[in-house]
Amino acid sequence: MPAWSFVELSSSLLSPKTVGISPFFQADREGIRSDAPNPIEAVWDYTLCTKRAINTRIIGFCDPTLKQCVDDLVLSLKSSRLGGSNPAALEEVLRRRRGSISVNTLPWEPRPEYKEWLLAQGRLGNE
């Protein structure tokens, strides 16, 4: 591998421009999908997660740890057809995809407007 290619690859791992997806909930078309993730999609999400976890040049409000990345990969693989199609794992993957929020688990008392906004978006979790 030429030295310049190595430098480009190394800097791309730390560049904030190549970190990946938004920390906010998935787009509408992604949120309504009800199929299990395929293993390639799970590994791709894992690589983006580890990229965000090891990136020291940006500071995020909810950067994942490497353990969270591995846990998410295991959950996605368990919910896939190759991992045995675990129904509990699939339900958790679908909940995360929809961006559901359980307001009872928040560290603050949510405003009624916030609950209405989540309800209008279909993201209000189980009470």
N, CA, C and O atoms as a Tinker XYZ file with bonds, in Angstrom:
   508  protein
     1  N      0.860000   -1.172000    0.000000    73     2
     2  CA     0.000000    0.000000    0.000000    64     1     3
     3  C      0.906000    1.234000    0.000000    63     2     4     5
     4  O      1.787000    1.358000    0.851000    81     3
     5  N      0.692000    2.133000   -0.940000    73     3     6
     6  CA     1.493000    3.363000   -0.948000    64     5     7
     7  C      1.250000    4.179000    0.325000    63     6     8     9
     8  O      0.185000    4.110000    0.940000    81     7
     9  N      2.258000    4.941000    0.692000    73     7    10
    10  CA     2.176000    5.729000    1.927000    64     9    11
    11  C      1.021000    6.714000    1.883000    63    10    12    13
    12  O      0.345000    6.914000    2.892000    81    11
    13  N      0.779000    7.338000    0.722000    73    11    14
    14  CA    -0.292000    8.328000    0.633000    64    13    15
    15  C     -1.667000    7.683000    0.855000    63    14    16    17
    16  O     -2.544000    8.280000    1.481000    81    15
    17  N     -1.844000    6.476000    0.345000    73    15    18
    18  CA    -3.120000    5.776000    0.553000    64    17    19
    19  C     -3.337000    5.487000    2.032000    63    18    20    21
    20  O     -4.453000    5.603000    2.538000    81    19
    21  N     -2.270000    5.113000    2.718000    73    19    22
    22  CA    -2.378000    4.856000    4.150000    64    21    23
    23  C     -2.761000    6.126000    4.905000    63    22    24    25
    24  O     -3.596000    6.087000    5.810000    81    23
    25  N     -2.150000    7.251000    4.533000    73    23    26
    26  CA    -2.471000    8.527000    5.177000    64    25    27
    27  C     -3.923000    8.906000    4.910000    63    26    28    29
    28  O     -4.622000    9.353000    5.819000    81    27
    29  N     -4.382000    8.732000    3.676000    73    27    30
    30  CA    -5.772000    9.049000    3.333000    64    29    31
    31  C     -6.745000    8.182000    4.123000    63    30    32    33
    32  O     -7.737000    8.683000    4.651000    81    31
    33  N     -6.467000    6.895000    4.206000    73    31    34
    34  CA    -7.344000    5.991000    4.944000    64    33    35
    35  C     -7.359000    6.349000    6.427000    63    34    36    37
    36  O     -8.423000    6.394000    7.045000    81    35
    37  N     -6.194000    6.602000    6.992000    73    35    38
    38  CA    -6.118000    6.947000    8.414000    64    37    39
    39  C     -6.850000    8.237000    8.720000    63    38    40    41
    40  O     -7.550000    8.330000    9.728000    81    39
    41  N     -6.694000    9.235000    7.860000    73    39    42
    42  CA    -7.366000   10.511000    8.128000    64    41    43
    43  C     -8.866000   10.412000    7.880000    63    42    44    45
    44  O     -9.638000   11.149000    8.494000    81    43
    45  N     -9.294000    9.516000    6.989000    73    43    46
    46  CA   -10.733000    9.381000    6.754000    64    45    47
    47  C    -11.435000    8.782000    7.967000    63    46    48    49
    48  O    -12.616000    9.044000    8.194000    81    47
    49  N    -10.710000    7.977000    8.750000    73    47    50
    50  CA   -11.313000    7.411000    9.957000    64    49    51
    51  C    -11.584000    8.478000   11.002000    63    50    52    53
    52  O    -12.482000    8.321000   11.829000    81    51
    53  N    -10.824000    9.556000   10.974000    73    51    54
    54  CA   -10.970000   10.597000   11.980000    64    53    55
    55  C    -11.673000   11.838000   11.466000    63    54    56    57
    56  O    -11.962000   12.746000   12.245000    81    55
    57  N    -11.950000   11.896000   10.192000    73    55    58
    58  CA   -12.570000   13.087000    9.629000    64    57    59
    59  C    -14.040000   13.173000   10.031000    63    58    60    61
    60  O    -14.781000   12.203000    9.868000    81    59
    61  N    -14.474000   14.325000   10.556000    73    59    62
    62  CA   -15.888000   14.468000   10.922000    64    61    63
    63  C    -16.826000   14.342000    9.727000    63    62    64    65
    64  O    -18.003000   14.023000    9.898000    81    63
    65  N    -16.326000   14.587000    8.531000    73    63    66
    66  CA   -17.186000   14.508000    7.349000    64    65    67
    67  C    -17.547000   13.071000    7.004000    63    66    68    69
    68  O    -18.568000   12.829000    6.361000    81    67
    69  N    -16.731000   12.124000    7.419000    73    67    70
    70  CA   -16.979000   10.734000    7.050000    64    69    71
    71  C    -17.490000    9.898000    8.209000    63    70    72    73
    72  O    -17.456000    8.669000    8.151000    81    71
    73  N    -17.960000   10.549000    9.252000    73    71    74
    74  CA   -18.427000    9.799000   10.413000    64    73    75
    75  C    -19.686000    9.015000   10.093000    63    74    76    77
    76  O    -19.844000    7.901000   10.592000    81    75
    77  N    -20.579000    9.544000    9.291000    73    75    78
    78  CA   -21.726000    8.741000    8.889000    64    77    79
    79  C    -23.053000    9.412000    9.093000    63    78    80    81
    80  O    -23.268000   10.539000    8.647000    81    79
    81  N    -23.942000    8.722000    9.767000    73    79    82
    82  CA   -25.344000    9.098000    9.807000    64    81    83
    83  C    -25.639000   10.116000   10.893000    63    82    84    85
    84  O    -24.828000   10.351000   11.788000    81    83
    85  N    -26.788000   10.699000   10.796000    73    83    86
    86  CA   -27.260000   11.656000   11.786000    64    85    87
    87  C    -27.604000   10.925000   13.084000    63    86    88    89
    88  O    -28.067000    9.786000   13.038000    81    87
    89  N    -27.386000   11.556000   14.240000    73    87    90
    90  CA   -27.752000   10.891000   15.495000    64    89    91
    91  C    -29.253000   10.877000   15.749000    63    90    92    93
    92  O    -29.715000   10.239000   16.695000    81    91
    93  N    -30.014000   11.573000   14.918000    73    91    94
    94  CA   -31.451000   11.642000   15.120000    64    93    95
    95  C    -32.130000   10.449000   14.472000    63    94    96    97
    96  O    -31.490000    9.673000   13.763000    81    95
    97  N    -33.422000   10.302000   14.714000    73    95    98
    98  CA   -34.133000    9.114000   14.261000    64    97    99
    99  C    -34.112000    8.985000   12.741000    63    98   100   101
   100  O    -33.904000    9.963000   12.023000    81    99
   101  N    -34.328000    7.777000   12.271000    73    99   102
   102  CA   -34.226000    7.465000   10.849000    64   101   103
   103  C    -35.278000    8.211000   10.031000    63   102   104   105
   104  O    -36.268000    8.707000   10.570000    81   103
   105  N    -35.050000    8.277000    8.746000    73   103   106
   106  CA   -36.004000    8.902000    7.840000    64   105   107
   107  C    -37.313000    8.111000    7.845000    63   106   108   109
   108  O    -37.351000    6.957000    8.271000    81   107
   109  N    -38.374000    8.743000    7.368000    73   107   110
   110  CA   -39.696000    8.110000    7.403000    64   109   111
   111  C    -39.709000    6.763000    6.696000    63   110   112   113
   112  O    -40.242000    5.791000    7.230000    81   111
   113  N    -39.135000    6.693000    5.511000    73   111   114
   114  CA   -39.180000    5.431000    4.763000    64   113   115
   115  C    -38.405000    4.332000    5.479000    63   114   116   117
   116  O    -38.747000    3.155000    5.367000    81   115
   117  N    -37.362000    4.711000    6.216000    73   115   118
   118  CA   -36.597000    3.730000    6.983000    64   117   119
   119  C    -37.359000    3.313000    8.234000    63   118   120   121
   120  O    -37.311000    2.148000    8.629000    81   119
   121  N    -38.056000    4.245000    8.856000    73   119   122
   122  CA   -38.764000    3.960000   10.096000    64   121   123
   123  C    -39.947000    3.034000    9.940000    63   122   124   125
   124  O    -40.332000    2.368000   10.901000    81   123
   125  N    -40.541000    2.968000    8.751000    73   123   126
   126  CA   -41.712000    2.110000    8.564000    64   125   127
   127  C    -41.351000    0.715000    8.081000    63   126   128   129
   128  O    -42.226000   -0.142000    7.963000    81   127
   129  N    -40.087000    0.477000    7.801000    73   127   130
   130  CA   -39.669000   -0.875000    7.406000    64   129   131
   131  C    -39.895000   -1.836000    8.562000    63   130   132   133
   132  O    -39.584000   -1.515000    9.709000    81   131
   133  N    -40.429000   -2.999000    8.269000    73   131   134
   134  CA   -40.681000   -3.970000    9.336000    64   133   135
   135  C    -39.911000   -5.268000    9.125000    63   134   136   137
   136  O    -40.153000   -6.253000    9.823000    81   135
   137  N    -38.992000   -5.277000    8.176000    73   135   138
   138  CA   -38.201000   -6.481000    7.951000    64   137   139
   139  C    -36.951000   -6.468000    8.826000    63   138   140   141
   140  O    -36.501000   -5.417000    9.282000    81   139
   141  N    -36.415000   -7.639000    9.043000    73   139   142
   142  CA   -35.199000   -7.758000    9.854000    64   141   143
   143  C    -34.009000   -7.240000    9.050000    63   142   144   145
   144  O    -33.994000   -7.360000    7.825000    81   143
   145  N    -33.020000   -6.670000    9.721000    73   143   146
   146  CA   -31.841000   -6.205000    8.990000    64   145   147
   147  C    -31.045000   -7.390000    8.452000    63   146   148   149
   148  O    -30.943000   -8.428000    9.106000    81   147
   149  N    -30.486000   -7.227000    7.265000    73   147   150
   150  CA   -29.635000   -8.302000    6.760000    64   149   151
   151  C    -28.246000   -8.157000    7.376000    63   150   152   153
   152  O    -27.885000   -7.069000    7.826000    81   151
   153  N    -27.466000   -9.226000    7.404000    73   151   154
   154  CA   -26.154000   -9.169000    8.062000    64   153   155
   155  C    -25.214000   -8.117000    7.473000    63   154   156   157
   156  O    -24.421000   -7.528000    8.208000    81   155
   157  N    -25.285000   -7.874000    6.183000    73   155   158
   158  CA   -24.418000   -6.860000    5.572000    64   157   159
   159  C    -24.779000   -5.482000    6.113000    63   158   160   161
   160  O    -23.893000   -4.682000    6.416000    81   159
   161  N    -26.071000   -5.201000    6.235000    73   159   162
   162  CA   -26.527000   -3.933000    6.808000    64   161   163
   163  C    -26.079000   -3.806000    8.267000    63   162   164   165
   164  O    -25.684000   -2.726000    8.706000    81   163
   165  N    -26.139000   -4.908000    9.013000    73   163   166
   166  CA   -25.725000   -4.890000   10.419000    64   165   167
   167  C    -24.232000   -4.603000   10.548000    63   166   168   169
   168  O    -23.822000   -3.835000   11.418000    81   167
   169  N    -23.424000   -5.210000    9.694000    73   167   170
   170  CA   -21.975000   -4.980000    9.742000    64   169   171
   171  C    -21.654000   -3.555000    9.308000    63   170   172   173
   172  O    -20.753000   -2.928000    9.865000    81   171
   173  N    -22.379000   -3.036000    8.320000    73   171   174
   174  CA   -22.165000   -1.655000    7.881000    64   173   175
   175  C    -22.481000   -0.676000    9.017000    63   174   176   177
   176  O    -21.718000    0.257000    9.269000    81   175
   177  N    -23.600000   -0.893000    9.694000    73   175   178
   178  CA   -23.945000   -0.046000   10.840000    64   177   179
   179  C    -22.894000   -0.157000   11.941000    63   178   180   181
   180  O    -22.580000    0.826000   12.612000    81   179
   181  N    -22.354000   -1.361000   12.122000    73   179   182
   182  CA   -21.307000   -1.564000   13.124000    64   181   183
   183  C    -20.047000   -0.773000   12.772000    63   182   184   185
   184  O    -19.432000   -0.165000   13.648000    81   183
   185  N    -19.662000   -0.777000   11.501000    73   183   186
   186  CA   -18.457000   -0.031000   11.118000    64   185   187
   187  C    -18.655000    1.463000   11.315000    63   186   188   189
   188  O    -17.739000    2.154000   11.761000    81   187
   189  N    -19.846000    1.973000   10.985000    73   187   190
   190  CA   -20.103000    3.397000   11.213000    64   189   191
   191  C    -20.122000    3.715000   12.705000    63   190   192   193
   192  O    -19.649000    4.770000   13.125000    81   191
   193  N    -20.665000    2.808000   13.495000    73   191   194
   194  CA   -20.712000    3.011000   14.944000    64   193   195
   195  C    -19.303000    3.044000   15.532000    63   194   196   197
   196  O    -18.993000    3.913000   16.346000    81   195
   197  N    -18.450000    2.108000   15.127000    73   195   198
   198  CA   -17.082000    2.110000   15.649000    64   197   199
   199  C    -16.317000    3.329000   15.166000    63   198   200   201
   200  O    -15.451000    3.845000   15.873000    81   199
   201  N    -16.633000    3.787000   13.974000    73   199   202
   202  CA   -15.997000    5.007000   13.469000    64   201   203
   203  C    -16.352000    6.200000   14.353000    63   202   204   205
   204  O    -15.493000    7.024000   14.669000    81   203
   205  N    -17.624000    6.288000   14.752000    73   203   206
   206  CA   -18.035000    7.374000   15.646000    64   205   207
   207  C    -17.435000    7.200000   17.035000    63   206   208   209
   208  O    -17.103000    8.184000   17.697000    81   207
   209  N    -17.296000    5.954000   17.479000    73   207   210
   210  CA   -16.795000    5.702000   18.831000    64   209   211
   211  C    -15.311000    6.041000   18.972000    63   210   212   213
   212  O    -14.889000    6.531000   20.019000    81   211
   213  N    -14.511000    5.786000   17.926000    73   211   214
   214  CA   -13.072000    6.028000   18.048000    64   213   215
   215  C    -12.658000    7.393000   17.535000    63   214   216   217
   216  O    -11.478000    7.739000   17.594000    81   215
   217  N    -13.590000    8.168000   17.039000    73   215   218
   218  CA   -13.251000    9.474000   16.485000    64   217   219
   219  C    -13.003000   10.457000   17.622000    63   218   220   221
   220  O    -13.898000   10.738000   18.419000    81   219
   221  N    -11.794000   10.970000   17.689000    73   219   222
   222  CA   -11.431000   11.907000   18.757000    64   221   223
   223  C    -11.477000   13.358000   18.307000    63   222   224   225
   224  O    -11.258000   14.260000   19.116000    81   223
   225  N    -11.756000   13.598000   17.039000    73   223   226
   226  CA   -11.742000   14.972000   16.538000    64   225   227
   227  C    -13.083000   15.673000   16.659000    63   226   228   229
   228  O    -13.167000   16.891000   16.497000    81   227
   229  N    -14.126000   14.914000   16.942000    73   227   230
   230  CA   -15.434000   15.534000   17.131000    64   229   231
   231  C    -15.951000   15.155000   18.508000    63   230   232   233
   232  O    -15.582000   14.120000   19.063000    81   231
   233  N    -16.788000   15.985000   19.034000    73   231   234
   234  CA   -17.400000   15.707000   20.329000    64   233   235
   235  C    -18.900000   15.660000   20.105000    63   234   236   237
   236  O    -19.495000   16.638000   19.653000    81   235
   237  N    -19.501000   14.548000   20.413000    73   235   238
   238  CA   -20.935000   14.401000   20.239000    64   237   239
   239  C    -21.627000   14.286000   21.579000    63   238   240   241
   240  O    -21.001000   13.988000   22.596000    81   239
   241  N    -22.917000   14.524000   21.568000    73   239   242
   242  CA   -23.654000   14.453000   22.822000    64   241   243
   243  C    -24.055000   13.033000   23.164000    63   242   244   245
   244  O    -24.448000   12.763000   24.299000    81   243
   245  N    -23.967000   12.123000   22.215000    73   243   246
   246  CA   -24.350000   10.740000   22.500000    64   245   247
   247  C    -23.447000    9.769000   21.748000    63   246   248   249
   248  O    -23.929000    8.812000   21.142000    81   247
   249  N    -22.142000   10.015000   21.785000    73   247   250
   250  CA   -21.222000    9.118000   21.103000    64   249   251
   251  C    -21.293000    7.732000   21.724000    63   250   252   253
   252  O    -21.300000    7.600000   22.948000    81   251
   253  N    -21.346000    6.699000   20.891000    73   251   254
   254  CA   -21.431000    5.344000   21.435000    64   253   255
   255  C    -20.072000    4.876000   21.954000    63   254   256   257
   256  O    -19.027000    5.385000   21.550000    81   255
   257  N    -20.110000    3.915000   22.841000    73   255   258
   258  CA   -18.880000    3.244000   23.258000    64   257   259
   259  C    -18.699000    2.027000   22.359000    63   258   260   261
   260  O    -19.631000    1.617000   21.667000    81   259
   261  N    -17.508000    1.454000   22.369000    73   259   262
   262  CA   -17.279000    0.266000   21.550000    64   261   263
   263  C    -18.157000   -0.894000   22.015000    63   262   264   265
   264  O    -18.581000   -1.715000   21.201000    81   263
   265  N    -18.432000   -0.967000   23.312000    73   263   266
   266  CA   -19.319000   -2.022000   23.825000    64   265   267
   267  C    -20.733000   -1.849000   23.279000    63   266   268   269
   268  O    -21.384000   -2.832000   22.923000    81   267
   269  N    -21.215000   -0.603000   23.208000    73   267   270
   270  CA   -22.547000   -0.366000   22.643000    64   269   271
   271  C    -22.582000   -0.753000   21.170000    63   270   272   273
   272  O    -23.588000   -1.275000   20.690000    81   271
   273  N    -21.496000   -0.502000   20.455000    73   271   274
   274  CA   -21.437000   -0.887000   19.043000    64   273   275
   275  C    -21.533000   -2.403000   18.893000    63   274   276   277
   276  O    -22.258000   -2.904000   18.033000    81   275
   277  N    -20.797000   -3.128000   19.732000    73   275   278
   278  CA   -20.838000   -4.591000   19.679000    64   277   279
   279  C    -22.224000   -5.093000   20.075000    63   278   280   281
   280  O    -22.751000   -6.011000   19.448000    81   279
   281  N    -22.818000   -4.499000   21.110000    73   279   282
   282  CA   -24.161000   -4.905000   21.533000    64   281   283
   283  C    -25.187000   -4.675000   20.429000    63   282   284   285
   284  O    -26.067000   -5.510000   20.219000    81   283
   285  N    -25.083000   -3.549000   19.722000    73   283   286
   286  CA   -25.997000   -3.279000   18.613000    64   285   287
   287  C    -25.803000   -4.279000   17.481000    63   286   288   289
   288  O    -26.774000   -4.725000   16.870000    81   287
   289  N    -24.546000   -4.634000   17.199000    73   287   290
   290  CA   -24.273000   -5.631000   16.161000    64   289   291
   291  C    -24.876000   -6.976000   16.542000    63   290   292   293
   292  O    -25.506000   -7.631000   15.711000    81   291
   293  N    -24.690000   -7.391000   17.788000    73   291   294
   294  CA   -25.240000   -8.673000   18.245000    64   293   295
   295  C    -26.762000   -8.655000   18.156000    63   294   296   297
   296  O    -27.372000   -9.634000   17.726000    81   295
   297  N    -27.375000   -7.548000   18.560000    73   295   298
   298  CA   -28.832000   -7.435000   18.494000    64   297   299
   299  C    -29.326000   -7.529000   17.051000    63   298   300   301
   300  O    -30.299000   -8.228000   16.768000    81   299
   301  N    -28.655000   -6.827000   16.145000    73   299   302
   302  CA   -29.056000   -6.867000   14.736000    64   301   303
   303  C    -28.869000   -8.253000   14.145000    63   302   304   305
   304  O    -29.714000   -8.724000   13.385000    81   303
   305  N    -27.770000   -8.908000   14.488000    73   303   306
   306  CA   -27.541000  -10.254000   13.957000    64   305   307
   307  C    -28.523000  -11.262000   14.541000    63   306   308   309
   308  O    -28.947000  -12.181000   13.839000    81   307
   309  N    -28.895000  -11.110000   15.814000    73   307   310
   310  CA   -29.898000  -12.005000   16.410000    64   309   311
   311  C    -31.252000  -11.844000   15.731000    63   310   312   313
   312  O    -31.995000  -12.815000   15.583000    81   311
   313  N    -31.575000  -10.626000   15.319000    73   311   314
   314  CA   -32.878000  -10.396000   14.699000    64   313   315
   315  C    -32.897000  -10.796000   13.227000    63   314   316   317
   316  O    -33.972000  -10.904000   12.636000    81   315
   317  N    -31.734000  -11.018000   12.627000    73   315   318
   318  CA   -31.684000  -11.393000   11.212000    64   317   319
   319  C    -32.022000  -12.871000   11.038000    63   318   320   321
   320  O    -32.059000  -13.633000   12.004000    81   319
   321  N    -32.266000  -13.260000    9.791000    73   319   322
   322  CA   -32.606000  -14.653000    9.508000    64   321   323
   323  C    -31.438000  -15.586000    9.816000    63   322   324   325
   324  O    -31.641000  -16.712000   10.270000    81   323
   325  N    -30.219000  -15.117000    9.570000    73   323   326
   326  CA   -29.050000  -15.956000    9.849000    64   325   327
   327  C    -28.807000  -16.129000   11.344000    63   326   328   329
   328  O    -28.187000  -17.105000   11.766000    81   327
   329  N    -29.290000  -15.188000   12.140000    73   327   330
   330  CA   -29.082000  -15.251000   13.581000    64   329   331
   331  C    -30.199000  -15.923000   14.341000    63   330   332   333
   332  O    -30.175000  -15.946000   15.572000    81   331
   333  N    -31.174000  -16.469000   13.650000    73   331   334
   334  CA   -32.246000  -17.196000   14.316000    64   333   335
   335  C    -33.561000  -16.455000   14.416000    63   334   336   337
   336  O    -34.523000  -16.999000   14.957000    81   335
   337  N    -33.639000  -15.244000   13.918000    73   335   338
   338  CA   -34.882000  -14.454000   13.914000    64   337   339
   339  C    -35.507000  -14.360000   15.302000    63   338   340   341
   340  O    -36.683000  -14.678000   15.480000    81   339
   341  N    -34.735000  -13.930000   16.266000    73   339   342
   342  CA   -35.219000  -13.758000   17.635000    64   341   343
   343  C    -36.287000  -12.665000   17.659000    63   342   344   345
   344  O    -35.993000  -11.527000   17.293000    81   343
   345  N    -37.542000  -12.981000   18.088000    73   343   346
   346  CA   -38.615000  -11.980000   18.048000    64   345   347
   347  C    -38.375000  -10.788000   18.975000    63   346   348   349
   348  O    -38.728000   -9.661000   18.629000    81   347
   349  N    -37.783000  -11.021000   20.141000    73   347   350
   350  CA   -37.515000   -9.904000   21.063000    64   349   351
   351  C    -36.465000   -8.965000   20.478000    63   350   352   353
   352  O    -36.581000   -7.745000   20.598000    81   351
   353  N    -35.442000   -9.533000   19.845000    73   351   354
   354  CA   -34.407000   -8.708000   19.219000    64   353   355
   355  C    -34.983000   -7.931000   18.040000    63   354   356   357
   356  O    -34.649000   -6.763000   17.841000    81   355
   357  N    -35.849000   -8.580000   17.257000    73   355   358
   358  CA   -36.464000   -7.889000   16.125000    64   357   359
   359  C    -37.343000   -6.742000   16.600000    63   358   360   361
   360  O    -37.341000   -5.672000   15.992000    81   359
   361  N    -38.091000   -6.947000   17.671000    73   359   362
   362  CA   -38.945000   -5.880000   18.206000    64   361   363
   363  C    -38.109000   -4.685000   18.655000    63   362   364   365
   364  O    -38.497000   -3.537000   18.436000    81   363
   365  N    -36.969000   -4.949000   19.280000    73   363   366
   366  CA   -36.083000   -3.858000   19.720000    64   365   367
   367  C    -35.478000   -3.118000   18.524000    63   366   368   369
   368  O    -35.363000   -1.893000   18.541000    81   367
   369  N    -35.094000   -3.865000   17.487000    73   367   370
   370  CA   -34.553000   -3.236000   16.272000    64   369   371
   371  C    -35.616000   -2.353000   15.624000    63   370   372   373
   372  O    -35.317000   -1.237000   15.199000    81   371
   373  N    -36.850000   -2.839000   15.544000    73   371   374
   374  CA   -37.931000   -2.051000   14.942000    64   373   375
   375  C    -38.255000   -0.822000   15.785000    63   374   376   377
   376  O    -38.549000    0.240000   15.236000    81   375
   377  N    -38.204000   -0.950000   17.121000    73   375   378
   378  CA   -38.448000    0.197000   17.995000    64   377   379
   379  C    -37.391000    1.272000   17.775000    63   378   380   381
   380  O    -37.708000    2.459000   17.702000    81   379
   381  N    -36.150000    0.856000   17.672000    73   379   382
   382  CA   -35.071000    1.822000   17.424000    64   381   383
   383  C    -35.202000    2.461000   16.048000    63   382   384   385
   384  O    -34.933000    3.651000   15.882000    81   383
   385  N    -35.616000    1.670000   15.066000    73   383   386
   386  CA   -35.790000    2.195000   13.712000    64   385   387
   387  C    -36.865000    3.275000   13.668000    63   386   388   389
   388  O    -36.711000    4.291000   12.990000    81   387
   389  N    -37.956000    3.046000   14.398000    73   387   390
   390  CA   -39.041000    4.028000   14.436000    64   389   391
   391  C    -38.661000    5.262000   15.238000    63   390   392   393
   392  O    -39.256000    6.326000   15.065000    81   391
   393  N    -37.675000    5.125000   16.111000    73   391   394
   394  CA   -37.292000    6.241000   16.970000    64   393   395
   395  C    -38.260000    6.419000   18.118000    63   394   396   397
   396  O    -38.456000    7.536000   18.597000    81   395
   397  N    -38.874000    5.319000   18.572000    73   395   398
   398  CA   -39.840000    5.396000   19.674000    64   397   399
   399  C    -39.153000    5.836000   20.955000    63   398   400   401
   400  O    -38.033000    5.426000   21.256000    81   399
   401  N    -39.850000    6.678000   21.699000    73   399   402
   402  CA   -39.324000    7.196000   22.957000    64   401   403
   403  C    -40.351000    6.935000   24.043000    63   402   404   405
   404  O    -41.521000    7.292000   23.908000    81   403
   405  N    -39.902000    6.309000   25.120000    73   403   406
   406  CA   -40.758000    6.119000   26.284000    64   405   407
   407  C    -40.523000    7.300000   27.212000    63   406   408   409
   408  O    -39.447000    7.430000   27.796000    81   407
   409  N    -41.516000    8.153000   27.350000    73   407   410
   410  CA   -41.337000    9.381000   28.125000    64   409   411
   411  C    -41.182000    9.106000   29.617000    63   410   412   413
   412  O    -40.716000    9.972000   30.356000    81   411
   413  N    -41.564000    7.913000   30.071000    73   411   414
   414  CA   -41.409000    7.583000   31.491000    64   413   415
   415  C    -39.956000    7.335000   31.877000    63   414   416   417
   416  O    -39.610000    7.409000   33.056000    81   415
   417  N    -39.103000    7.042000   30.902000    73   415   418
   418  CA   -37.701000    6.758000   31.200000    64   417   419
   419  C    -36.806000    7.980000   31.037000    63   418   420   421
   420  O    -35.597000    7.889000   31.253000    81   419
   421  N    -37.370000    9.106000   30.664000    73   419   422
   422  CA   -36.563000   10.315000   30.492000    64   421   423
   423  C    -36.126000   10.855000   31.852000    63   422   424   425
   424  O    -36.850000   10.705000   32.837000    81   423
   425  N    -34.947000   11.482000   31.915000    73   423   426
   426  CA   -34.475000   12.013000   33.203000    64   425   427
   427  C    -35.134000   13.328000   33.608000    63   426   428   429
   428  O    -34.745000   13.921000   34.615000    81   427
   429  N    -36.114000   13.792000   32.853000    73   427   430
   430  CA   -36.826000   15.021000   33.176000    64   429   431
   431  C    -38.316000   14.798000   32.961000    63   430   432   433
   432  O    -38.719000   13.819000   32.333000    81   431
   433  N    -39.112000   15.685000   33.470000    73   431   434
   434  CA   -40.563000   15.609000   33.265000    64   433   435
   435  C    -40.875000   16.220000   31.902000    63   434   436   437
   436  O    -40.650000   17.413000   31.704000    81   435
   437  N    -41.389000   15.428000   30.958000    73   435   438
   438  CA   -41.644000   15.970000   29.622000    64   437   439
   439  C    -42.844000   16.913000   29.604000    63   438   440   441
   440  O    -43.819000   16.731000   30.333000    81   439
   441  N    -42.740000   17.904000   28.766000    73   439   442
   442  CA   -43.854000   18.834000   28.599000    64   441   443
   443  C    -44.973000   18.166000   27.811000    63   442   444   445
   444  O    -44.715000   17.249000   27.031000    81   443
   445  N    -46.208000   18.609000   28.004000    73   443   446
   446  CA   -47.322000   18.047000   27.225000    64   445   447
   447  C    -47.141000   18.260000   25.722000    63   446   448   449
   448  O    -47.541000   17.414000   24.922000    81   447
   449  N    -46.532000   19.400000   25.333000    73   447   450
   450  CA   -46.311000   19.661000   23.903000    64   449   451
   451  C    -45.368000   18.623000   23.305000    63   450   452   453
   452  O    -45.536000   18.207000   22.159000    81   451
   453  N    -44.376000   18.210000   24.088000    73   451   454
   454  CA   -43.424000   17.210000   23.612000    64   453   455
   455  C    -44.120000   15.871000   23.395000    63   454   456   457
   456  O    -43.881000   15.191000   22.397000    81   455
   457  N    -44.987000   15.499000   24.344000    73   455   458
   458  CA   -45.740000   14.254000   24.196000    64   457   459
   459  C    -46.648000   14.304000   22.971000    63   458   460   461
   460  O    -46.757000   13.323000   22.235000    81   459
   461  N    -47.301000   15.448000   22.752000    73   459   462
   462  CA   -48.169000   15.595000   21.581000    64   461   463
   463  C    -47.364000   15.504000   20.292000    63   462   464   465
   464  O    -47.810000   14.898000   19.318000    81   463
   465  N    -46.186000   16.102000   20.284000    73   463   466
   466  CA   -45.327000   16.077000   19.103000    64   465   467
   467  C    -44.893000   14.648000   18.782000    63   466   468   469
   468  O    -44.922000   14.233000   17.623000    81   467
   469  N    -44.484000   13.886000   19.824000    73   467   470
   470  CA   -44.104000   12.491000   19.619000    64   469   471
   471  C    -45.290000   11.656000   19.152000    63   470   472   473
   472  O    -45.143000   10.788000   18.291000    81   471
   473  N    -46.459000   11.915000   19.715000    73   471   474
   474  CA   -47.662000   11.186000   19.320000    64   473   475
   475  C    -48.018000   11.472000   17.866000    63   474   476   477
   476  O    -48.400000   10.564000   17.129000    81   475
   477  N    -47.892000   12.733000   17.451000    73   475   478
   478  CA   -48.197000   13.099000   16.064000    64   477   479
   479  C    -47.233000   12.424000   15.086000    63   478   480   481
   480  O    -47.616000   12.104000   13.961000    81   479
   481  N    -45.999000   12.208000   15.507000    73   479   482
   482  CA   -45.014000   11.548000   14.652000    64   481   483
   483  C    -45.094000   10.027000   14.734000    63   482   484   485
   484  O    -44.445000    9.329000   13.955000    81   483
   485  N    -45.877000    9.517000   15.662000    73   483   486
   486  CA   -45.962000    8.075000   15.845000    64   485   487
   487  C    -44.750000    7.509000   16.564000    63   486   488   489
   488  O    -44.416000    6.337000   16.389000    81   487
   489  N    -44.091000    8.326000   17.369000    73   487   490
   490  CA   -42.868000    7.907000   18.053000    64   489   491
   491  C    -43.035000    7.783000   19.553000    63   490   492   493
   492  O    -42.058000    7.514000   20.252000    81   491
   493  N    -44.243000    7.970000   20.074000    73   491   494
   494  CA   -44.474000    7.864000   21.510000    64   493   495
   495  C    -44.474000    6.393000   21.895000    63   494   496   497
   496  O    -45.297000    5.616000   21.409000    81   495
   497  N    -43.548000    6.015000   22.771000    73   495   498
   498  CA   -43.407000    4.619000   23.171000    64   497   499
   499  C    -44.484000    4.191000   24.137000    63   498   500   501
   500  O    -45.394000    4.951000   24.467000    81   499
   501  N    -44.361000    2.955000   24.584000    73   499   502
   502  CA   -45.335000    2.398000   25.530000    64   501   503
   503  C    -45.281000    3.151000   26.839000    63   502   504   505
   504  O    -44.209000    3.465000   27.355000    81   503
   505  N    -46.433000    3.427000   27.355000    73   503   506
   506  CA   -46.525000    4.159000   28.633000    64   505   507
   507  C    -46.375000    3.219000   29.795000    63   506   508
   508  O    -46.424000    3.648000   30.948000    81   507
